[in-house]
Amino acid sequence: MNFLGFNIDQKPIIIAEVGINHNGNLALAKEMIDAAVENGADIVKFQTFTVEEFYVEDFAKSKKGWNRNTLFEDLKSLEFSEEEWFELKEHADQKGIMFLSTPFSPKDVDLLAKLNVKGYKIASMDLSNPPFIRYIAQKGKPLILSVGMSTIKEIDIAIESLIDFNIPIALLYCVSLYPPTVDKVHLRSIETLKRMYPHIPIGYSDHTIGIHVPIAAITMGAQIIEKHFTIDKNLPGPDQKVSMDPSELKILRQAADEIWSALGQTWKVLSKEEIEVGKVARRSVVINRNMKAGEVIKEEDITLKRPGTGIPPYEVKHVIGRTLKVDVPHEHILQWEDLL
């Protein structure tokens, strides 16, 4: 299956979610793009917003932020200008990594359309916002929808809102806690989503500490892994602590590729190499004395020894009582053609 130009049947897509970890610093944002490229991310993602477009201003100004005096001031300090977004997108293009961003208003969607992004990410907060989802869908690009805070009914409504648009979509299972304790993650929900929406790629957006949970999500069949990304977890900002750093991204990339390859097929497959091992490691029916043609094989005439190049042990009941067609020596590995 292809999604956003990636063959997700071959390996999972890894999204390095810079989000707001750049702290409004364009140079730092570029540095994070470079680190994402160097350590194996397929996509680098940001968040594009104007605070007034998605928060009631008085509410945002009444809430305490994480760095400055108010939430409004903190978020305002993270906004990039249109020119800076173009510069950031161009930097990602030059580095050969796909650039995506999560918009938070129609104005942001239109800006990202100007950047000619390959697709859009819809945040969990907007999964319950079909008008906004449809507005984005009108751009005709693939959509990734996070399903944090959402019921199955709300996921169905979001998907149904896209029924008139012929665009690829993917769902990211997500727990909207920062961070969640591991007992609240419930990774088996990924399997539920895969059963319910068999024709939609299912991934996982992670907010836990470390990378062991997203690695486990890959074993559950997650085809896209999104995790916050930073070059320094000690930088200011609300998402730094739940982010992976470059060394963790590198490990996640390797684990994703190797685990996906190891998952393989859903039926029992024997490789040619394993079959060859079996010829040495398994046992065969072996004659334990010199015998002449015409003799009838009794139970005491056979033993079971390596190598596994003759009649296998589970066929022994079809050997006892059979007549030899040829003379066979002691420790002869019995073959079907030796029998009448």
PyMOL commands that set and color helices and strands:
alter all, ss='L'
color gray80, all
select helices_A, chain A and resi 26-38+51-54+57-62+71-76+82-95+106-114+124-126+130-137+152-160+182-184+189-196+212-219+246-263+272-281+299-301+313-318+336-338
alter helices_A, ss='H'
color red, helices_A
select strands_A, chain A and resi 2-3+6-7+13-19+43-48+98-103+120-122+143-146+169-174+202-206+224-228+284-287+302-305+332-333
alter strands_A, ss='S'
color yellow, strands_A
deselect
rebuild
show_as cartoon
